[in-house]
Amino acid sequence: MAKKKTSKKLKESSKPTYREYVADIFPDLADKRKVREVLIEALTENDLETFQDVLIAYLRTSSKLTLARNMKMGRSTLYDLMDPNKPFNPTLETLGKIFQDLAA
């Protein structure tokens, strides 16, 4: 049986290969102190939507590998927090590690 000839032509991808990062829009996300202050203020005012939005924006703009190493947790945990198809329900241990990293 003869081999099938494969096409040398590259197919165009339907999805863009780049992402627009929130850090370009909000440079304050690089400042851990400001992010920590906003998260604590959102918790004290019982504004969970703001807490979730700021935390997810911070996680998206940060290096997941570095965060995972600093927090001693898996990168999959960080990606699960950012996944819009999964419920946003971090454990107290995860939140504690995130705040420890923000305090450092």
N, CA, C and O atoms as a GROMACS GRO file, in nm:
protein
  416
    1MET      N    1   0.084  -0.116   0.000
    1MET     CA    2   0.000   0.000   0.000
    1MET      C    3   0.090   0.124   0.000
    1MET      O    4   0.186   0.131   0.076
    2ALA      N    5   0.059   0.218  -0.083
    2ALA     CA    6   0.138   0.340  -0.095
    2ALA      C    7   0.107   0.437   0.018
    2ALA      O    8  -0.004   0.444   0.070
    3LYS      N    9   0.210   0.512   0.054
    3LYS     CA   10   0.191   0.612   0.158
    3LYS      C   11   0.109   0.728   0.104
    3LYS      O   12   0.119   0.764  -0.014
    4LYS      N   13   0.028   0.786   0.193
    4LYS     CA   14  -0.047   0.903   0.153
    4LYS      C   15   0.044   1.024   0.158
    4LYS      O   16   0.128   1.035   0.248
    5LYS      N   17   0.029   1.111   0.065
    5LYS     CA   18   0.110   1.230   0.058
    5LYS      C   19   0.051   1.335   0.153
    5LYS      O   20  -0.068   1.364   0.149
    6THR      N   21   0.137   1.391   0.237
    6THR     CA   22   0.090   1.493   0.329
    6THR      C   23   0.112   1.631   0.270
    6THR      O   24   0.206   1.655   0.195
    7SER      N   25   0.024   1.719   0.304
    7SER     CA   26   0.032   1.855   0.252
    7SER      C   27   0.140   1.933   0.326
    7SER      O   28   0.153   1.921   0.448
    8LYS      N   29   0.217   2.011   0.254
    8LYS     CA   30   0.320   2.095   0.314
    8LYS      C   31   0.265   2.232   0.352
    8LYS      O   32   0.332   2.310   0.420
    9LYS      N   33   0.143   2.261   0.309
    9LYS     CA   34   0.083   2.391   0.334
    9LYS      C   35   0.032   2.398   0.479
    9LYS      O   36  -0.037   2.308   0.526
   10LEU      N   37   0.068   2.506   0.548
   10LEU     CA   38   0.022   2.524   0.685
   10LEU      C   39  -0.121   2.576   0.686
   10LEU      O   40  -0.159   2.661   0.605
   11LYS      N   41  -0.198   2.523   0.778
   11LYS     CA   42  -0.336   2.569   0.792
   11LYS      C   43  -0.339   2.689   0.886
   11LYS      O   44  -0.260   2.699   0.979
   12GLU      N   45  -0.432   2.779   0.858
   12GLU     CA   46  -0.447   2.895   0.945
   12GLU      C   47  -0.530   2.856   1.067
   12GLU      O   48  -0.628   2.783   1.057
   13SER      N   49  -0.488   2.907   1.181
   13SER     CA   50  -0.559   2.880   1.304
   13SER      C   51  -0.680   2.972   1.316
   13SER      O   52  -0.675   3.088   1.277
   14SER      N   53  -0.788   2.918   1.370
   14SER     CA   54  -0.908   3.000   1.386
   14SER      C   55  -0.901   3.085   1.512
   14SER      O   56  -0.971   3.186   1.522
   15LYS      N   57  -0.817   3.047   1.608
   15LYS     CA   58  -0.803   3.121   1.732
   15LYS      C   59  -0.678   3.209   1.727
   15LYS      O   60  -0.575   3.168   1.673
   16PRO      N   61  -0.686   3.329   1.783
   16PRO     CA   62  -0.564   3.410   1.790
   16PRO      C   63  -0.466   3.347   1.889
   16PRO      O   64  -0.507   3.287   1.989
   17THR      N   65  -0.338   3.362   1.862
   17THR     CA   66  -0.237   3.301   1.947
   17THR      C   67  -0.187   3.395   2.055
   17THR      O   68  -0.099   3.358   2.132
   18TYR      N   69  -0.242   3.514   2.063
   18TYR     CA   70  -0.200   3.610   2.165
   18TYR      C   71  -0.316   3.637   2.258
   18TYR      O   72  -0.432   3.611   2.225
   19ARG      N   73  -0.284   3.689   2.375
   19ARG     CA   74  -0.386   3.728   2.472
   19ARG      C   75  -0.361   3.872   2.514
   19ARG      O   76  -0.247   3.915   2.529
   20GLU      N   77  -0.468   3.943   2.533
   20GLU     CA   78  -0.457   4.079   2.585
   20GLU      C   79  -0.448   4.070   2.737
   20GLU      O   80  -0.539   4.020   2.802
   21TYR      N   81  -0.337   4.118   2.791
   21TYR     CA   82  -0.318   4.107   2.934
   21TYR      C   83  -0.370   4.230   3.006
   21TYR      O   84  -0.358   4.342   2.958
   22VAL      N   85  -0.427   4.206   3.120
   22VAL     CA   86  -0.486   4.313   3.199
   22VAL      C   87  -0.377   4.404   3.255
   22VAL      O   88  -0.406   4.520   3.286
   23ALA      N   89  -0.256   4.356   3.268
   23ALA     CA   90  -0.148   4.437   3.324
   23ALA      C   91  -0.119   4.558   3.237
   23ALA      O   92  -0.075   4.661   3.287
   24ASP      N   93  -0.142   4.546   3.108
   24ASP     CA   94  -0.121   4.660   3.020
   24ASP      C   95  -0.224   4.769   3.047
   24ASP      O   96  -0.195   4.888   3.033
   25ILE      N   97  -0.344   4.729   3.084
   25ILE     CA   98  -0.451   4.823   3.110
   25ILE      C   99  -0.441   4.878   3.252
   25ILE      O  100  -0.459   4.998   3.274
   26PHE      N  101  -0.412   4.790   3.349
   26PHE     CA  102  -0.403   4.828   3.489
   26PHE      C  103  -0.263   4.796   3.542
   26PHE      O  104  -0.240   4.687   3.592
   27PRO      N  105  -0.171   4.890   3.531
   27PRO     CA  106  -0.034   4.862   3.577
   27PRO      C  107  -0.024   4.843   3.728
   27PRO      O  108   0.078   4.794   3.776
   28ASP      N  109  -0.128   4.882   3.803
   28ASP     CA  110  -0.125   4.865   3.949
   28ASP      C  111  -0.128   4.719   3.991
   28ASP      O  112  -0.099   4.687   4.106
   29LEU      N  113  -0.163   4.628   3.900
   29LEU     CA  114  -0.168   4.487   3.934
   29LEU      C  115  -0.028   4.430   3.960
   29LEU      O  116  -0.015   4.323   4.019
   30ALA      N  117   0.074   4.500   3.917
   30ALA     CA  118   0.210   4.455   3.944
   30ALA      C  119   0.253   4.489   4.085
   30ALA      O  120   0.351   4.434   4.135
   31ASP      N  121   0.182   4.580   4.151
   31ASP     CA  122   0.215   4.621   4.287
   31ASP      C  123   0.138   4.532   4.385
   31ASP      O  124   0.017   4.546   4.402
   32LYS      N  125   0.210   4.441   4.449
   32LYS     CA  126   0.147   4.344   4.539
   32LYS      C  127   0.078   4.412   4.657
   32LYS      O  128  -0.026   4.366   4.704
   33ARG      N  129   0.136   4.523   4.705
   33ARG     CA  130   0.078   4.592   4.820
   33ARG      C  131  -0.061   4.647   4.786
   33ARG      O  132  -0.153   4.636   4.866
   34LYS      N  133  -0.075   4.707   4.668
   34LYS     CA  134  -0.204   4.762   4.627
   34LYS      C  135  -0.306   4.652   4.604
   34LYS      O  136  -0.423   4.666   4.641
   35VAL      N  137  -0.263   4.543   4.545
   35VAL     CA  138  -0.354   4.431   4.521
   35VAL      C  139  -0.403   4.376   4.654
   35VAL      O  140  -0.521   4.348   4.670
   36ARG      N  141  -0.311   4.359   4.750
   36ARG     CA  142  -0.348   4.309   4.883
   36ARG      C  143  -0.449   4.402   4.950
   36ARG      O  144  -0.546   4.355   5.009
   37GLU      N  145  -0.426   4.533   4.942
   37GLU     CA  146  -0.517   4.630   5.004
   37GLU      C  147  -0.657   4.623   4.942
   37GLU      O  148  -0.756   4.628   5.014
   38VAL      N  149  -0.663   4.611   4.810
   38VAL     CA  150  -0.793   4.603   4.743
   38VAL      C  151  -0.865   4.474   4.780
   38VAL      O  152  -0.986   4.476   4.803
   39LEU      N  153  -0.793   4.363   4.787
   39LEU     CA  154  -0.855   4.236   4.823
   39LEU      C  155  -0.909   4.239   4.966
   39LEU      O  156  -1.019   4.191   4.992
   40ILE      N  157  -0.832   4.295   5.058
   40ILE     CA  158  -0.876   4.303   5.197
   40ILE      C  159  -0.997   4.396   5.209
   40ILE      O  160  -1.091   4.365   5.281
   41GLU      N  161  -0.994   4.507   5.139
   41GLU     CA  162  -1.107   4.600   5.142
   41GLU      C  163  -1.233   4.535   5.085
   41GLU      O  164  -1.342   4.555   5.138
   42ALA      N  165  -1.219   4.458   4.976
   42ALA     CA  166  -1.333   4.390   4.917
   42ALA      C  167  -1.391   4.287   5.013
   42ALA      O  168  -1.512   4.270   5.020
   43LEU      N  169  -1.304   4.218   5.087
   43LEU     CA  170  -1.353   4.120   5.185
   43LEU      C  171  -1.425   4.188   5.300
   43LEU      O  172  -1.529   4.140   5.345
   44THR      N  173  -1.370   4.299   5.349
   44THR     CA  174  -1.433   4.366   5.463
   44THR      C  175  -1.567   4.428   5.424
   44THR      O  176  -1.656   4.442   5.509
   45GLU      N  177  -1.584   4.466   5.298
   45GLU     CA  178  -1.710   4.522   5.252
   45GLU      C  179  -1.804   4.416   5.196
   45GLU      O  180  -1.912   4.448   5.147
   46ASN      N  181  -1.764   4.290   5.204
   46ASN     CA  182  -1.841   4.176   5.156
   46ASN      C  183  -1.872   4.188   5.006
   46ASN      O  184  -1.981   4.152   4.961
   47ASP      N  185  -1.777   4.240   4.931
   47ASP     CA  186  -1.790   4.256   4.786
   47ASP      C  187  -1.713   4.143   4.719
   47ASP      O  188  -1.597   4.159   4.680
   48LEU      N  189  -1.777   4.029   4.707
   48LEU     CA  190  -1.709   3.910   4.656
   48LEU      C  191  -1.681   3.918   4.506
   48LEU      O  192  -1.584   3.858   4.458
   49GLU      N  193  -1.764   3.991   4.432
   49GLU     CA  194  -1.739   4.004   4.288
   49GLU      C  195  -1.609   4.081   4.262
   49GLU      O  196  -1.530   4.041   4.176
   50THR      N  197  -1.588   4.189   4.335
   50THR     CA  198  -1.464   4.265   4.320
   50THR      C  199  -1.346   4.182   4.362
   50THR      O  200  -1.242   4.183   4.296
   51PHE      N  201  -1.360   4.109   4.473
   51PHE     CA  202  -1.252   4.021   4.520
   51PHE      C  203  -1.215   3.922   4.412
   51PHE      O  204  -1.097   3.903   4.382
   52GLN      N  205  -1.314   3.857   4.353
   52GLN     CA  206  -1.289   3.757   4.249
   52GLN      C  207  -1.224   3.822   4.127
   52GLN      O  208  -1.128   3.768   4.073
   53ASP      N  209  -1.276   3.935   4.083
   53ASP     CA  210  -1.223   4.001   3.964
   53ASP      C  211  -1.077   4.044   3.983
   53ASP      O  212  -0.994   4.022   3.894
   54VAL      N  213  -1.047   4.103   4.097
   54VAL     CA  214  -0.910   4.150   4.122
   54VAL      C  215  -0.815   4.033   4.136
   54VAL      O  216  -0.704   4.035   4.082
   55LEU      N  217  -0.857   3.930   4.209
   55LEU     CA  218  -0.771   3.812   4.228
   55LEU      C  219  -0.742   3.743   4.095
   55LEU      O  220  -0.628   3.706   4.068
   56ILE      N  221  -0.844   3.726   4.013
   56ILE     CA  222  -0.824   3.661   3.883
   56ILE      C  223  -0.736   3.747   3.793
   56ILE      O  224  -0.649   3.695   3.723
   57ALA      N  225  -0.756   3.878   3.794
   57ALA     CA  226  -0.672   3.967   3.713
   57ALA      C  227  -0.527   3.960   3.759
   57ALA      O  228  -0.436   3.960   3.677
   58TYR      N  229  -0.506   3.955   3.891
   58TYR     CA  230  -0.370   3.943   3.944
   58TYR      C  231  -0.306   3.810   3.902
   58TYR      O  232  -0.190   3.806   3.862
   59LEU      N  233  -0.382   3.702   3.912
   59LEU     CA  234  -0.329   3.571   3.873
   59LEU      C  235  -0.298   3.565   3.724
   59LEU      O  236  -0.199   3.504   3.684
   60ARG      N  237  -0.381   3.627   3.642
   60ARG     CA  238  -0.357   3.625   3.497
   60ARG      C  239  -0.232   3.702   3.459
   60ARG      O  240  -0.164   3.666   3.364
   61THR      N  241  -0.202   3.808   3.533
   61THR     CA  242  -0.087   3.891   3.497
   61THR      C  243   0.043   3.840   3.559
   61THR      O  244   0.151   3.887   3.522
   62SER      N  245   0.034   3.747   3.652
   62SER     CA  246   0.153   3.695   3.720
   62SER      C  247   0.199   3.565   3.655
   62SER      O  248   0.123   3.497   3.586
   63SER      N  249   0.324   3.534   3.678
   63SER     CA  250   0.379   3.407   3.631
   63SER      C  251   0.325   3.295   3.720
   63SER      O  252   0.350   3.292   3.840
   64LYS      N  253   0.251   3.205   3.659
   64LYS     CA  254   0.192   3.096   3.736
   64LYS      C  255   0.297   3.002   3.794
   64LYS      O  256   0.280   2.950   3.904
   65LEU      N  257   0.405   2.983   3.722
   65LEU     CA  258   0.512   2.896   3.771
   65LEU      C  259   0.577   2.956   3.896
   65LEU      O  260   0.600   2.886   3.994
   66THR      N  261   0.606   3.086   3.891
   66THR     CA  262   0.667   3.152   4.007
   66THR      C  263   0.572   3.153   4.125
   66THR      O  264   0.612   3.124   4.238
   67LEU      N  265   0.445   3.185   4.100
   67LEU     CA  266   0.346   3.186   4.208
   67LEU      C  267   0.332   3.047   4.270
   67LEU      O  268   0.329   3.033   4.392
   68ALA      N  269   0.323   2.946   4.186
   68ALA     CA  270   0.307   2.810   4.237
   68ALA      C  271   0.426   2.768   4.322
   68ALA      O  272   0.409   2.702   4.425
   69ARG      N  273   0.546   2.806   4.280
   69ARG     CA  274   0.665   2.772   4.359
   69ARG      C  275   0.666   2.847   4.491
   69ARG      O  276   0.697   2.790   4.595
   70ASN      N  277   0.633   2.977   4.488
   70ASN     CA  278   0.631   3.056   4.611
   70ASN      C  279   0.526   3.007   4.710
   70ASN      O  280   0.548   3.007   4.831
   71MET      N  281   0.412   2.964   4.658
   71MET     CA  282   0.302   2.920   4.744
   71MET      C  283   0.308   2.771   4.776
   71MET      O  284   0.231   2.722   4.859
   72LYS      N  285   0.398   2.700   4.712
   72LYS     CA  286   0.411   2.555   4.730
   72LYS      C  287   0.278   2.484   4.701
   72LYS      O  288   0.226   2.407   4.782
   73MET      N  289   0.225   2.514   4.583
   73MET     CA  290   0.103   2.448   4.537
   73MET      C  291   0.114   2.424   4.388
   73MET      O  292   0.204   2.476   4.322
   74GLY      N  293   0.024   2.346   4.335
   74GLY     CA  294   0.027   2.314   4.193
   74GLY      C  295  -0.025   2.427   4.107
   74GLY      O  296  -0.113   2.504   4.148
   75ARG      N  297   0.029   2.438   3.986
   75ARG     CA  298  -0.019   2.539   3.893
   75ARG      C  299  -0.164   2.513   3.855
   75ARG      O  300  -0.238   2.606   3.823
   76SER      N  301  -0.204   2.387   3.858
   76SER     CA  302  -0.342   2.355   3.820
   76SER      C  303  -0.442   2.422   3.914
   76SER      O  304  -0.552   2.458   3.872
   77THR      N  305  -0.405   2.439   4.040
   77THR     CA  306  -0.492   2.509   4.134
   77THR      C  307  -0.513   2.653   4.091
   77THR      O  308  -0.625   2.704   4.097
   78LEU      N  309  -0.406   2.719   4.047
   78LEU     CA  310  -0.417   2.857   4.001
   78LEU      C  311  -0.501   2.865   3.874
   78LEU      O  312  -0.584   2.956   3.859
   79TYR      N  313  -0.480   2.771   3.782
   79TYR     CA  314  -0.558   2.772   3.659
   79TYR      C  315  -0.705   2.740   3.687
   79TYR      O  316  -0.793   2.793   3.619
   80ASP      N  317  -0.732   2.655   3.786
   80ASP     CA  318  -0.871   2.626   3.823
   80ASP      C  319  -0.940   2.750   3.877
   80ASP      O  320  -1.059   2.770   3.852
   81LEU      N  321  -0.868   2.834   3.951
   81LEU     CA  322  -0.926   2.957   4.002
   81LEU      C  323  -0.963   3.053   3.889
   81LEU      O  324  -1.060   3.127   3.901
   82MET      N  325  -0.886   3.052   3.781
   82MET     CA  326  -0.909   3.143   3.670
   82MET      C  327  -1.008   3.090   3.567
   82MET      O  328  -1.056   3.165   3.483
   83ASP      N  329  -1.040   2.961   3.573
   83ASP     CA  330  -1.126   2.899   3.473
   83ASP      C  331  -1.271   2.947   3.490
   83ASP      O  332  -1.331   2.925   3.595
   84PRO      N  333  -1.327   3.014   3.387
   84PRO     CA  334  -1.465   3.064   3.401
   84PRO      C  335  -1.569   2.952   3.400
   84PRO      O  336  -1.684   2.975   3.440
   85ASN      N  337  -1.532   2.833   3.356
   85ASN     CA  338  -1.626   2.721   3.352
   85ASN      C  339  -1.636   2.647   3.484
   85ASN      O  340  -1.724   2.563   3.503
   86LYS      N  341  -1.546   2.677   3.576
   86LYS     CA  342  -1.547   2.613   3.707
   86LYS      C  343  -1.592   2.714   3.811
   86LYS      O  344  -1.567   2.834   3.796
   87PRO      N  345  -1.658   2.667   3.917
   87PRO     CA  346  -1.701   2.762   4.021
   87PRO      C  347  -1.581   2.820   4.095
   87PRO      O  348  -1.484   2.750   4.122
   88PHE      N  349  -1.590   2.948   4.127
   88PHE     CA  350  -1.483   3.015   4.202
   88PHE      C  351  -1.506   2.985   4.349
   88PHE      O  352  -1.588   3.050   4.414
   89ASN      N  353  -1.434   2.886   4.400
   89ASN     CA  354  -1.453   2.845   4.538
   89ASN      C  355  -1.318   2.804   4.597
   89ASN      O  356  -1.294   2.685   4.622
   90PRO      N  357  -1.228   2.902   4.621
   90PRO     CA  358  -1.097   2.867   4.676
   90PRO      C  359  -1.108   2.828   4.823
   90PRO      O  360  -1.193   2.879   4.896
   91THR      N  361  -1.022   2.738   4.864
   91THR     CA  362  -1.020   2.698   5.005
   91THR      C  363  -0.949   2.806   5.087
   91THR      O  364  -0.880   2.892   5.032
   92LEU      N  365  -0.966   2.800   5.218
   92LEU     CA  366  -0.898   2.895   5.306
   92LEU      C  367  -0.747   2.877   5.298
   92LEU      O  368  -0.672   2.974   5.309
   93GLU      N  369  -0.703   2.754   5.278
   93GLU     CA  370  -0.559   2.728   5.265
   93GLU      C  371  -0.503   2.798   5.141
   93GLU      O  372  -0.396   2.858   5.146
   94THR      N  373  -0.577   2.790   5.030
   94THR     CA  374  -0.533   2.855   4.906
   94THR      C  375  -0.531   3.006   4.923
   94THR      O  376  -0.434   3.072   4.883
   95LEU      N  377  -0.636   3.062   4.982
   95LEU     CA  378  -0.640   3.206   5.004
   95LEU      C  379  -0.529   3.251   5.099
   95LEU      O  380  -0.469   3.357   5.079
   96GLY      N  381  -0.501   3.171   5.200
   96GLY     CA  382  -0.392   3.203   5.292
   96GLY      C  383  -0.258   3.208   5.222
   96GLY      O  384  -0.177   3.297   5.248
   97LYS      N  385  -0.234   3.113   5.133
   97LYS     CA  386  -0.108   3.110   5.059
   97LYS      C  387  -0.097   3.228   4.964
   97LYS      O  388   0.011   3.285   4.946
   98ILE      N  389  -0.209   3.266   4.903
   98ILE     CA  390  -0.208   3.381   4.812
   98ILE      C  391  -0.176   3.508   4.890
   98ILE      O  392  -0.096   3.590   4.846
   99PHE      N  393  -0.239   3.525   5.007
   99PHE     CA  394  -0.211   3.643   5.088
   99PHE      C  395  -0.068   3.643   5.143
   99PHE      O  396  -0.008   3.750   5.158
  100GLN      N  397  -0.014   3.526   5.174
  100GLN     CA  398   0.125   3.517   5.215
  100GLN      C  399   0.218   3.565   5.104
  100GLN      O  400   0.315   3.637   5.128
  101ASP      N  401   0.188   3.524   4.981
  101ASP     CA  402   0.268   3.567   4.867
  101ASP      C  403   0.255   3.717   4.845
  101ASP      O  404   0.353   3.784   4.813
  102LEU      N  405   0.135   3.771   4.862
  102LEU     CA  406   0.115   3.915   4.846
  102LEU      C  407   0.183   3.994   4.956
  102LEU      O  408   0.221   4.110   4.935
  103ALA      N  409   0.198   3.934   5.072
  103ALA     CA  410   0.263   4.004   5.184
  103ALA      C  411   0.415   4.004   5.173
  103ALA      O  412   0.482   4.086   5.235
  104ALA      N  413   0.468   3.912   5.095
  104ALA     CA  414   0.614   3.900   5.083
  104ALA      C  415   0.673   4.012   5.001
  104ALA      O  416   0.795   4.017   4.981
   0.00000   0.00000   0.00000
